[in-house]
Amino acid sequence: MSLSVGNIVQTPPTASTLRVEQVVGTHLFKIMGYSILKNTEKGKFLESDNFNVGGYDWSIHYYPNGTVIAEGDYTSIFFCLKSEVDFVQAEVSSFILINQNGNPPSLGRMSTIGTFKNNTCWGYQNFVRRSAFESVMKDNYIVLRCVVCVFKVFRVESDFPLQVPPLLCLQEISHLLETGNGADVTFEVNGQAFNAHKVILAARSKVFEAQFFGPWKEKTDTIIKIEDMEAVVFKALLHYIYSDTIPAFSEMNDSDEKNNMAQHLFVAADRYGLKRLRIICENILYGSINWKNVVALLSIADMHNCIRLKEACLEFLASPETKTQFVETGQLTLAS
């Protein structure tokens, strides 16, 4: 028995992103007539008004004489979810008792993240002793402050890598570039000549279409000089136009060389309106930002209105590690 392995079909890469936001809220629970509460039955609680944080309703349960399982003369306090939902993740960052001057004394508790469901509560059986409450009491009332942070998770569309449009079926005509058969225009780039076909260039680029067939078309010139582009870049540009592939990248092992080619080819793609090529180069540049090329990439992104690349460069420059690297290499001096 033998197995035959056919062609391997690769599907485009996929990505997904979750964004977590923190919504912080504070609620003050003021309880008047504290002296009357001394006779409150153990296990009975007072409840605050509902308050909203992160789109959910919450309340505070305060037990003046503690829950039925609280120790000694301890009071108890709990933070409760009132909304009818299946799952909420929140952190009660502090329960604090406010003193007579309006400031938090050395009484209170910190907490960690908890998972809440409908009518579930989180808090302390043994919060603080009643004597501690009475030491900060003013005019027979107390004020409890609760700080809560709700974590909200959103599923968002990922922005990296950008989805590259499908390949065009141009491989069949790529041999025309190699042979030069039927070529009707020649480009001179830094001393090198490249033969091409106006109709193919125009079909792939609106810029070439306007140049060859628009109102201001170049009627007589069959030789076009390009002074501001390297020959190797223009060669790669033509190869992409005819075959929809970029062999220049696959042949490069050095990351700096690959990044440099991507920079020049990105500029050329933007110049001739080749959107797919621009995205391919942008993805390469986006994933290769380092302290040596970030300034050049930022300049390119700014000149060619590449917002995504520009934001990535600015974020990289703002990192402490990058600043340290610039200082160590003598490219940046920090003010003393």
Short mmCIF file of the C-alpha atoms (twelve columns), coordinates in Angstrom:
data_MODEL
# 
_entry.id   MODEL 
# 
loop_
_atom_site.group_PDB 
_atom_site.id 
_atom_site.type_symbol 
_atom_site.label_atom_id 
_atom_site.label_alt_id 
_atom_site.label_comp_id 
_atom_site.label_asym_id 
_atom_site.label_seq_id 
_atom_site.Cartn_x 
_atom_site.Cartn_y 
_atom_site.Cartn_z 
_atom_site.pdbx_PDB_model_num 
ATOM 1   C CA . MET A 1   0.000   0.000  0.000   1 
ATOM 2   C CA . SER A 2   1.366   3.395  -0.920  1 
ATOM 3   C CA . LEU A 3   0.281   6.936  -0.197  1 
ATOM 4   C CA . SER A 4   0.586   9.802  -2.623  1 
ATOM 5   C CA . VAL A 5   0.928   13.332 -1.240  1 
ATOM 6   C CA . GLY A 6   -0.440  16.020 -3.505  1 
ATOM 7   C CA . ASN A 7   0.028   19.769 -3.457  1 
ATOM 8   C CA . ILE A 8   -0.169  21.470 -0.073  1 
ATOM 9   C CA . VAL A 9   -2.892  24.123 0.049   1 
ATOM 10  C CA . GLN A 10  -2.259  26.919 2.508   1 
ATOM 11  C CA . THR A 11  -5.086  29.074 3.810   1 
ATOM 12  C CA . PRO A 12  -4.538  32.755 4.667   1 
ATOM 13  C CA . PRO A 13  -3.471  33.468 8.283   1 
ATOM 14  C CA . THR A 14  -6.206  34.480 10.698  1 
ATOM 15  C CA . ALA A 15  -6.187  36.512 13.907  1 
ATOM 16  C CA . SER A 16  -8.548  37.574 16.670  1 
ATOM 17  C CA . THR A 17  -8.326  40.211 19.401  1 
ATOM 18  C CA . LEU A 18  -9.942  40.743 22.793  1 
ATOM 19  C CA . ARG A 19  -9.864  44.165 24.457  1 
ATOM 20  C CA . VAL A 20  -10.258 44.399 28.246  1 
ATOM 21  C CA . GLU A 21  -11.407 47.690 29.759  1 
ATOM 22  C CA . GLN A 22  -11.491 48.656 33.429  1 
ATOM 23  C CA . VAL A 23  -14.393 50.760 34.714  1 
ATOM 24  C CA . VAL A 24  -13.782 52.136 38.217  1 
ATOM 25  C CA . GLY A 25  -16.525 53.511 40.469  1 
ATOM 26  C CA . THR A 26  -16.804 54.712 44.087  1 
ATOM 27  C CA . HIS A 27  -19.843 54.612 46.342  1 
ATOM 28  C CA . LEU A 28  -20.207 56.313 49.751  1 
ATOM 29  C CA . PHE A 29  -22.641 54.583 52.128  1 
ATOM 30  C CA . LYS A 30  -23.642 56.968 54.943  1 
ATOM 31  C CA . ILE A 31  -25.434 55.444 57.948  1 
ATOM 32  C CA . MET A 32  -27.194 57.856 60.358  1 
ATOM 33  C CA . GLY A 33  -28.110 57.066 63.965  1 
ATOM 34  C CA . TYR A 34  -25.293 54.643 64.573  1 
ATOM 35  C CA . SER A 35  -25.994 54.305 68.327  1 
ATOM 36  C CA . ILE A 36  -29.360 52.674 67.569  1 
ATOM 37  C CA . LEU A 37  -27.610 49.987 65.507  1 
ATOM 38  C CA . LYS A 38  -25.922 48.524 68.577  1 
ATOM 39  C CA . ASN A 39  -29.091 46.570 69.273  1 
ATOM 40  C CA . THR A 40  -29.406 45.223 65.714  1 
ATOM 41  C CA . GLU A 41  -29.779 41.456 65.718  1 
ATOM 42  C CA . LYS A 42  -26.684 39.521 64.686  1 
ATOM 43  C CA . GLY A 43  -27.032 38.381 61.054  1 
ATOM 44  C CA . LYS A 44  -29.216 41.355 60.030  1 
ATOM 45  C CA . PHE A 45  -27.845 43.817 57.474  1 
ATOM 46  C CA . LEU A 46  -28.460 47.316 56.149  1 
ATOM 47  C CA . GLU A 47  -28.365 47.750 52.370  1 
ATOM 48  C CA . SER A 48  -27.249 50.798 50.405  1 
ATOM 49  C CA . ASP A 49  -29.064 52.124 47.353  1 
ATOM 50  C CA . ASN A 50  -28.194 50.401 44.106  1 
ATOM 51  C CA . PHE A 51  -25.374 52.095 42.210  1 
ATOM 52  C CA . ASN A 52  -24.101 51.428 38.689  1 
ATOM 53  C CA . VAL A 53  -20.517 50.644 37.728  1 
ATOM 54  C CA . GLY A 54  -19.562 49.255 34.327  1 
ATOM 55  C CA . GLY A 55  -23.186 48.920 33.247  1 
ATOM 56  C CA . TYR A 56  -24.136 46.697 36.220  1 
ATOM 57  C CA . ASP A 57  -26.078 47.478 39.416  1 
ATOM 58  C CA . TRP A 58  -24.411 46.862 42.759  1 
ATOM 59  C CA . SER A 59  -25.155 47.439 46.451  1 
ATOM 60  C CA . ILE A 60  -23.377 47.275 49.822  1 
ATOM 61  C CA . HIS A 61  -24.602 45.048 52.670  1 
ATOM 62  C CA . TYR A 62  -23.454 46.213 56.122  1 
ATOM 63  C CA . TYR A 63  -23.982 44.029 59.219  1 
ATOM 64  C CA . PRO A 64  -23.683 46.264 62.333  1 
ATOM 65  C CA . ASN A 65  -23.219 43.217 64.606  1 
ATOM 66  C CA . GLY A 66  -21.728 40.901 62.012  1 
ATOM 67  C CA . THR A 67  -23.055 37.824 60.269  1 
ATOM 68  C CA . VAL A 68  -24.083 34.781 62.256  1 
ATOM 69  C CA . ILE A 69  -20.578 33.353 61.816  1 
ATOM 70  C CA . ALA A 70  -18.629 36.580 62.449  1 
ATOM 71  C CA . GLU A 71  -16.284 36.513 65.436  1 
ATOM 72  C CA . GLY A 72  -16.899 38.440 68.659  1 
ATOM 73  C CA . ASP A 73  -17.914 42.045 68.174  1 
ATOM 74  C CA . TYR A 74  -16.789 42.256 64.545  1 
ATOM 75  C CA . THR A 75  -18.938 43.992 61.949  1 
ATOM 76  C CA . SER A 76  -19.364 42.456 58.472  1 
ATOM 77  C CA . ILE A 77  -19.524 44.053 55.033  1 
ATOM 78  C CA . PHE A 78  -20.265 42.672 51.557  1 
ATOM 79  C CA . PHE A 79  -20.374 43.931 47.969  1 
ATOM 80  C CA . CYS A 80  -23.273 42.443 45.958  1 
ATOM 81  C CA . LEU A 81  -24.238 42.200 42.288  1 
ATOM 82  C CA . LYS A 82  -27.893 43.149 41.708  1 
ATOM 83  C CA . SER A 83  -28.100 42.858 37.907  1 
ATOM 84  C CA . GLU A 84  -29.366 39.607 36.415  1 
ATOM 85  C CA . VAL A 85  -26.351 38.454 34.415  1 
ATOM 86  C CA . ASP A 86  -24.507 35.159 34.126  1 
ATOM 87  C CA . PHE A 87  -20.972 36.399 34.637  1 
ATOM 88  C CA . VAL A 88  -19.205 39.576 35.756  1 
ATOM 89  C CA . GLN A 89  -15.565 39.905 36.730  1 
ATOM 90  C CA . ALA A 90  -14.839 42.708 39.169  1 
ATOM 91  C CA . GLU A 91  -12.379 43.742 41.855  1 
ATOM 92  C CA . VAL A 92  -13.416 45.432 45.087  1 
ATOM 93  C CA . SER A 93  -10.213 47.361 45.563  1 
ATOM 94  C CA . SER A 94  -11.112 48.671 49.037  1 
ATOM 95  C CA . PHE A 95  -13.691 48.951 51.809  1 
ATOM 96  C CA . ILE A 96  -12.728 51.983 53.901  1 
ATOM 97  C CA . LEU A 97  -14.287 53.685 56.896  1 
ATOM 98  C CA . ILE A 98  -14.181 57.505 56.647  1 
ATOM 99  C CA . ASN A 99  -13.140 59.342 59.835  1 
ATOM 100 C CA . GLN A 100 -14.345 62.604 61.352  1 
ATOM 101 C CA . ASN A 101 -12.069 64.707 59.130  1 
ATOM 102 C CA . GLY A 102 -13.385 63.100 55.965  1 
ATOM 103 C CA . ASN A 103 -10.189 61.105 55.437  1 
ATOM 104 C CA . PRO A 104 -9.757  57.328 55.471  1 
ATOM 105 C CA . PRO A 105 -8.210  56.121 58.780  1 
ATOM 106 C CA . SER A 106 -6.126  53.008 59.157  1 
ATOM 107 C CA . LEU A 107 -9.276  50.915 58.954  1 
ATOM 108 C CA . GLY A 108 -10.254 49.014 55.866  1 
ATOM 109 C CA . ARG A 109 -9.644  45.998 53.708  1 
ATOM 110 C CA . MET A 110 -8.209  45.430 50.261  1 
ATOM 111 C CA . SER A 111 -9.383  42.642 48.000  1 
ATOM 112 C CA . THR A 112 -8.620  40.700 44.850  1 
ATOM 113 C CA . ILE A 113 -10.499 39.962 41.635  1 
ATOM 114 C CA . GLY A 114 -13.725 38.024 42.073  1 
ATOM 115 C CA . THR A 115 -16.310 36.489 39.791  1 
ATOM 116 C CA . PHE A 116 -19.899 37.556 40.365  1 
ATOM 117 C CA . LYS A 117 -23.229 36.127 39.279  1 
ATOM 118 C CA . ASN A 118 -26.747 37.414 39.938  1 
ATOM 119 C CA . ASN A 119 -27.307 38.150 43.681  1 
ATOM 120 C CA . THR A 120 -23.858 36.914 44.678  1 
ATOM 121 C CA . CYS A 121 -21.836 38.853 47.230  1 
ATOM 122 C CA . TRP A 122 -18.194 39.188 48.174  1 
ATOM 123 C CA . GLY A 123 -16.782 40.691 51.338  1 
ATOM 124 C CA . TYR A 124 -15.579 40.138 54.905  1 
ATOM 125 C CA . GLN A 125 -17.211 38.258 57.759  1 
ATOM 126 C CA . ASN A 126 -14.787 39.980 60.173  1 
ATOM 127 C CA . PHE A 127 -14.434 43.504 58.808  1 
ATOM 128 C CA . VAL A 128 -13.544 45.726 61.804  1 
ATOM 129 C CA . ARG A 129 -14.608 45.777 65.426  1 
ATOM 130 C CA . ARG A 130 -17.488 48.005 66.534  1 
ATOM 131 C CA . SER A 131 -15.106 49.892 68.805  1 
ATOM 132 C CA . ALA A 132 -13.126 50.916 65.720  1 
ATOM 133 C CA . PHE A 133 -16.290 52.308 64.140  1 
ATOM 134 C CA . GLU A 134 -17.074 54.305 67.234  1 
ATOM 135 C CA . SER A 135 -13.562 55.785 67.324  1 
ATOM 136 C CA . VAL A 136 -14.091 57.511 63.957  1 
ATOM 137 C CA . MET A 137 -17.794 58.258 64.376  1 
ATOM 138 C CA . LYS A 138 -19.005 61.848 63.990  1 
ATOM 139 C CA . ASP A 139 -22.440 63.190 65.027  1 
ATOM 140 C CA . ASN A 140 -23.726 59.642 65.459  1 
ATOM 141 C CA . TYR A 141 -23.154 58.562 61.848  1 
ATOM 142 C CA . ILE A 142 -20.557 56.633 59.897  1 
ATOM 143 C CA . VAL A 143 -19.489 56.699 56.239  1 
ATOM 144 C CA . LEU A 144 -18.269 53.618 54.372  1 
ATOM 145 C CA . ARG A 145 -16.470 54.004 51.058  1 
ATOM 146 C CA . CYS A 146 -16.372 51.182 48.521  1 
ATOM 147 C CA . VAL A 147 -14.133 51.339 45.426  1 
ATOM 148 C CA . VAL A 148 -14.896 48.776 42.723  1 
ATOM 149 C CA . CYS A 149 -13.295 48.008 39.353  1 
ATOM 150 C CA . VAL A 150 -15.339 46.120 36.739  1 
ATOM 151 C CA . PHE A 151 -13.502 44.305 33.939  1 
ATOM 152 C CA . LYS A 152 -15.315 44.382 30.583  1 
ATOM 153 C CA . VAL A 153 -14.136 42.176 27.711  1 
ATOM 154 C CA . PHE A 154 -14.829 43.129 24.089  1 
ATOM 155 C CA . ARG A 155 -14.119 41.065 21.003  1 
ATOM 156 C CA . VAL A 156 -12.703 43.355 18.327  1 
ATOM 157 C CA . GLU A 157 -11.481 42.889 14.798  1 
ATOM 158 C CA . SER A 158 -7.732  42.352 14.721  1 
ATOM 159 C CA . ASP A 159 -5.673  44.923 12.826  1 
ATOM 160 C CA . PHE A 160 -2.561  42.798 12.324  1 
ATOM 161 C CA . PRO A 161 -1.708  41.222 10.062  1 
ATOM 162 C CA . LEU A 162 -3.766  43.001 7.447   1 
ATOM 163 C CA . GLN A 163 -5.670  40.649 5.208   1 
ATOM 164 C CA . VAL A 164 -3.813  40.502 1.904   1 
ATOM 165 C CA . PRO A 165 -6.208  40.459 -1.079  1 
ATOM 166 C CA . PRO A 166 -6.250  37.301 -3.207  1 
ATOM 167 C CA . LEU A 167 -3.578  36.786 -5.841  1 
ATOM 168 C CA . LEU A 168 -4.379  37.858 -9.356  1 
ATOM 169 C CA . CYS A 169 -3.900  35.350 -12.161 1 
ATOM 170 C CA . LEU A 170 -0.907  37.046 -13.773 1 
ATOM 171 C CA . GLN A 171 1.618   34.221 -13.792 1 
ATOM 172 C CA . GLU A 172 0.637   33.365 -17.364 1 
ATOM 173 C CA . ILE A 173 1.915   36.685 -18.680 1 
ATOM 174 C CA . SER A 174 5.001   37.021 -16.492 1 
ATOM 175 C CA . HIS A 175 7.128   35.506 -19.259 1 
ATOM 176 C CA . LEU A 176 6.493   38.644 -21.324 1 
ATOM 177 C CA . LEU A 177 8.618   40.584 -18.869 1 
ATOM 178 C CA . GLU A 178 11.425  38.040 -19.190 1 
ATOM 179 C CA . THR A 179 11.410  37.897 -22.988 1 
ATOM 180 C CA . GLY A 180 10.442  41.483 -23.761 1 
ATOM 181 C CA . ASN A 181 8.231   40.295 -26.619 1 
ATOM 182 C CA . GLY A 182 5.894   43.084 -27.748 1 
ATOM 183 C CA . ALA A 183 7.396   45.644 -25.352 1 
ATOM 184 C CA . ASP A 184 6.509   49.210 -26.299 1 
ATOM 185 C CA . VAL A 185 8.121   51.259 -23.517 1 
ATOM 186 C CA . THR A 186 11.566  51.292 -21.920 1 
ATOM 187 C CA . PHE A 187 12.423  52.595 -18.480 1 
ATOM 188 C CA . GLU A 188 15.922  53.828 -17.727 1 
ATOM 189 C CA . VAL A 189 16.662  53.591 -14.020 1 
ATOM 190 C CA . ASN A 190 20.154  54.528 -12.829 1 
ATOM 191 C CA . GLY A 191 21.783  53.311 -16.014 1 
ATOM 192 C CA . GLN A 192 19.768  50.113 -16.389 1 
ATOM 193 C CA . ALA A 193 17.074  49.606 -19.044 1 
ATOM 194 C CA . PHE A 194 13.820  47.710 -18.437 1 
ATOM 195 C CA . ASN A 195 11.457  46.850 -21.298 1 
ATOM 196 C CA . ALA A 196 7.748   46.692 -20.488 1 
ATOM 197 C CA . HIS A 197 4.234   46.778 -21.958 1 
ATOM 198 C CA . LYS A 198 2.103   49.880 -21.493 1 
ATOM 199 C CA . VAL A 199 -1.184  47.991 -21.527 1 
ATOM 200 C CA . ILE A 200 -0.078  45.627 -18.751 1 
ATOM 201 C CA . LEU A 201 1.265   48.455 -16.604 1 
ATOM 202 C CA . ALA A 202 -1.935  50.447 -17.151 1 
ATOM 203 C CA . ALA A 203 -4.103  47.453 -16.227 1 
ATOM 204 C CA . ARG A 204 -2.296  47.119 -12.882 1 
ATOM 205 C CA . SER A 205 -1.786  50.769 -11.975 1 
ATOM 206 C CA . LYS A 206 -4.069  53.790 -12.318 1 
ATOM 207 C CA . VAL A 207 -0.961  55.970 -12.308 1 
ATOM 208 C CA . PHE A 208 0.522   54.183 -15.328 1 
ATOM 209 C CA . GLU A 209 -2.907  54.243 -17.006 1 
ATOM 210 C CA . ALA A 210 -3.086  58.012 -16.676 1 
ATOM 211 C CA . GLN A 211 0.523   58.343 -17.821 1 
ATOM 212 C CA . PHE A 212 0.048   56.279 -20.975 1 
ATOM 213 C CA . PHE A 213 -3.634  56.697 -21.883 1 
ATOM 214 C CA . GLY A 214 -4.967  59.677 -19.914 1 
ATOM 215 C CA . PRO A 215 -5.590  63.259 -21.096 1 
ATOM 216 C CA . TRP A 216 -1.958  64.165 -20.426 1 
ATOM 217 C CA . LYS A 217 -0.521  60.943 -21.781 1 
ATOM 218 C CA . GLU A 218 3.040   60.830 -23.044 1 
ATOM 219 C CA . LYS A 219 2.366   60.349 -26.753 1 
ATOM 220 C CA . THR A 220 5.825   60.161 -28.227 1 
ATOM 221 C CA . ASP A 221 8.177   59.052 -25.486 1 
ATOM 222 C CA . THR A 222 8.972   55.351 -25.588 1 
ATOM 223 C CA . ILE A 223 11.898  55.803 -23.203 1 
ATOM 224 C CA . ILE A 224 11.067  57.044 -19.711 1 
ATOM 225 C CA . LYS A 225 13.815  58.000 -17.274 1 
ATOM 226 C CA . ILE A 226 13.318  57.464 -13.544 1 
ATOM 227 C CA . GLU A 227 15.927  59.281 -11.501 1 
ATOM 228 C CA . ASP A 228 14.682  58.874 -7.922  1 
ATOM 229 C CA . MET A 229 14.512  55.082 -7.579  1 
ATOM 230 C CA . GLU A 230 17.085  52.319 -7.362  1 
ATOM 231 C CA . ALA A 231 17.205  49.871 -10.248 1 
ATOM 232 C CA . VAL A 232 16.782  46.841 -7.979  1 
ATOM 233 C CA . VAL A 233 13.620  48.365 -6.533  1 
ATOM 234 C CA . PHE A 234 12.132  49.134 -9.949  1 
ATOM 235 C CA . LYS A 235 12.980  45.615 -11.097 1 
ATOM 236 C CA . ALA A 236 11.105  44.169 -8.126  1 
ATOM 237 C CA . LEU A 237 8.210   46.544 -8.849  1 
ATOM 238 C CA . LEU A 238 7.929   45.336 -12.455 1 
ATOM 239 C CA . HIS A 239 8.176   41.715 -11.376 1 
ATOM 240 C CA . TYR A 240 5.286   42.239 -8.959  1 
ATOM 241 C CA . ILE A 241 3.163   43.950 -11.633 1 
ATOM 242 C CA . TYR A 242 3.613   41.045 -14.054 1 
ATOM 243 C CA . SER A 243 3.510   38.076 -11.655 1 
ATOM 244 C CA . ASP A 244 1.925   39.334 -8.418  1 
ATOM 245 C CA . THR A 245 4.910   37.996 -6.479  1 
ATOM 246 C CA . ILE A 246 8.001   39.585 -4.946  1 
ATOM 247 C CA . PRO A 247 10.996  37.250 -5.215  1 
ATOM 248 C CA . ALA A 248 13.290  39.938 -3.826  1 
ATOM 249 C CA . PHE A 249 12.150  39.253 -0.249  1 
ATOM 250 C CA . SER A 250 12.403  35.471 -0.428  1 
ATOM 251 C CA . GLU A 251 15.977  35.749 -1.657  1 
ATOM 252 C CA . MET A 252 17.101  37.905 1.256   1 
ATOM 253 C CA . ASN A 253 18.440  36.353 4.452   1 
ATOM 254 C CA . ASP A 254 19.606  39.568 6.118   1 
ATOM 255 C CA . SER A 255 16.775  41.246 8.060   1 
ATOM 256 C CA . ASP A 256 18.203  44.762 7.587   1 
ATOM 257 C CA . GLU A 257 18.469  44.219 3.834   1 
ATOM 258 C CA . LYS A 258 14.904  42.921 3.728   1 
ATOM 259 C CA . ASN A 259 13.644  45.882 5.754   1 
ATOM 260 C CA . ASN A 260 15.474  48.328 3.490   1 
ATOM 261 C CA . MET A 261 13.932  46.764 0.373   1 
ATOM 262 C CA . ALA A 262 10.493  46.827 2.009   1 
ATOM 263 C CA . GLN A 263 10.904  50.549 2.741   1 
ATOM 264 C CA . HIS A 264 11.811  51.428 -0.854  1 
ATOM 265 C CA . LEU A 265 9.200   49.114 -2.342  1 
ATOM 266 C CA . PHE A 266 6.544   50.556 0.000   1 
ATOM 267 C CA . VAL A 267 7.316   54.053 -1.322  1 
ATOM 268 C CA . ALA A 268 7.223   52.801 -4.927  1 
ATOM 269 C CA . ALA A 269 3.934   50.978 -4.358  1 
ATOM 270 C CA . ASP A 270 2.377   54.123 -2.910  1 
ATOM 271 C CA . ARG A 271 3.720   56.184 -5.827  1 
ATOM 272 C CA . TYR A 272 2.093   53.949 -8.443  1 
ATOM 273 C CA . GLY A 273 -1.091  53.150 -6.509  1 
ATOM 274 C CA . LEU A 274 -0.396  49.434 -5.972  1 
ATOM 275 C CA . LYS A 275 -2.467  48.901 -2.831  1 
ATOM 276 C CA . ARG A 276 -1.802  45.189 -2.339  1 
ATOM 277 C CA . LEU A 277 1.958   45.639 -2.633  1 
ATOM 278 C CA . ARG A 278 1.791   48.529 -0.195  1 
ATOM 279 C CA . ILE A 279 -0.009  46.324 2.372   1 
ATOM 280 C CA . ILE A 280 2.530   43.515 1.951   1 
ATOM 281 C CA . CYS A 281 5.411   45.930 2.569   1 
ATOM 282 C CA . GLU A 282 3.568   47.598 5.448   1 
ATOM 283 C CA . ASN A 283 3.129   44.247 7.204   1 
ATOM 284 C CA . ILE A 284 6.861   43.543 6.847   1 
ATOM 285 C CA . LEU A 285 7.806   46.972 8.209   1 
ATOM 286 C CA . TYR A 286 5.237   46.741 11.021  1 
ATOM 287 C CA . GLY A 287 6.756   43.506 12.231  1 
ATOM 288 C CA . SER A 288 10.400  44.573 12.012  1 
ATOM 289 C CA . ILE A 289 10.513  47.862 13.954  1 
ATOM 290 C CA . ASN A 290 13.689  48.234 16.002  1 
ATOM 291 C CA . TRP A 291 15.751  51.054 17.469  1 
ATOM 292 C CA . LYS A 292 17.934  51.258 14.328  1 
ATOM 293 C CA . ASN A 293 15.121  51.767 11.794  1 
ATOM 294 C CA . VAL A 294 12.289  53.301 13.824  1 
ATOM 295 C CA . VAL A 295 13.167  56.910 12.903  1 
ATOM 296 C CA . ALA A 296 13.288  56.128 9.179   1 
ATOM 297 C CA . LEU A 297 10.018  54.158 9.368   1 
ATOM 298 C CA . LEU A 298 8.321   56.979 11.248  1 
ATOM 299 C CA . SER A 299 9.363   59.430 8.531   1 
ATOM 300 C CA . ILE A 300 8.057   57.126 5.786   1 
ATOM 301 C CA . ALA A 301 4.779   56.528 7.614   1 
ATOM 302 C CA . ASP A 302 4.270   60.257 8.130   1 
ATOM 303 C CA . MET A 303 5.065   61.186 4.503   1 
ATOM 304 C CA . HIS A 304 2.799   58.483 3.060   1 
ATOM 305 C CA . ASN A 305 -0.085  58.780 5.527   1 
ATOM 306 C CA . CYS A 306 0.394   55.290 6.972   1 
ATOM 307 C CA . ILE A 307 -1.405  55.767 10.305  1 
ATOM 308 C CA . ARG A 308 -1.023  52.202 11.563  1 
ATOM 309 C CA . LEU A 309 2.743   52.127 11.024  1 
ATOM 310 C CA . LYS A 310 3.139   55.627 12.453  1 
ATOM 311 C CA . GLU A 311 1.305   54.711 15.676  1 
ATOM 312 C CA . ALA A 312 3.461   51.592 16.061  1 
ATOM 313 C CA . CYS A 313 6.666   53.649 15.657  1 
ATOM 314 C CA . LEU A 314 5.534   56.256 18.186  1 
ATOM 315 C CA . GLU A 315 4.627   53.530 20.677  1 
ATOM 316 C CA . PHE A 316 8.041   51.919 20.195  1 
ATOM 317 C CA . LEU A 317 9.847   55.255 20.667  1 
ATOM 318 C CA . ALA A 318 7.926   55.906 23.881  1 
ATOM 319 C CA . SER A 319 9.106   52.693 25.542  1 
ATOM 320 C CA . PRO A 320 11.818  53.003 28.250  1 
ATOM 321 C CA . GLU A 321 13.838  50.223 26.580  1 
ATOM 322 C CA . THR A 322 14.104  52.194 23.335  1 
ATOM 323 C CA . LYS A 323 15.165  55.376 25.113  1 
ATOM 324 C CA . THR A 324 17.837  53.440 26.992  1 
ATOM 325 C CA . GLN A 325 19.139  51.947 23.742  1 
ATOM 326 C CA . PHE A 326 19.383  55.399 22.131  1 
ATOM 327 C CA . VAL A 327 21.265  56.754 25.133  1 
ATOM 328 C CA . GLU A 328 23.674  53.817 25.227  1 
ATOM 329 C CA . THR A 329 24.488  54.209 21.545  1 
ATOM 330 C CA . GLY A 330 25.012  57.957 21.875  1 
ATOM 331 C CA . GLN A 331 22.085  58.859 19.603  1 
ATOM 332 C CA . LEU A 332 20.138  60.511 22.411  1 
ATOM 333 C CA . THR A 333 21.241  62.503 25.462  1 
ATOM 334 C CA . LEU A 334 18.902  62.726 28.420  1 
ATOM 335 C CA . ALA A 335 18.633  66.054 30.184  1 
ATOM 336 C CA . SER A 336 19.985  65.966 33.725  1 
# 
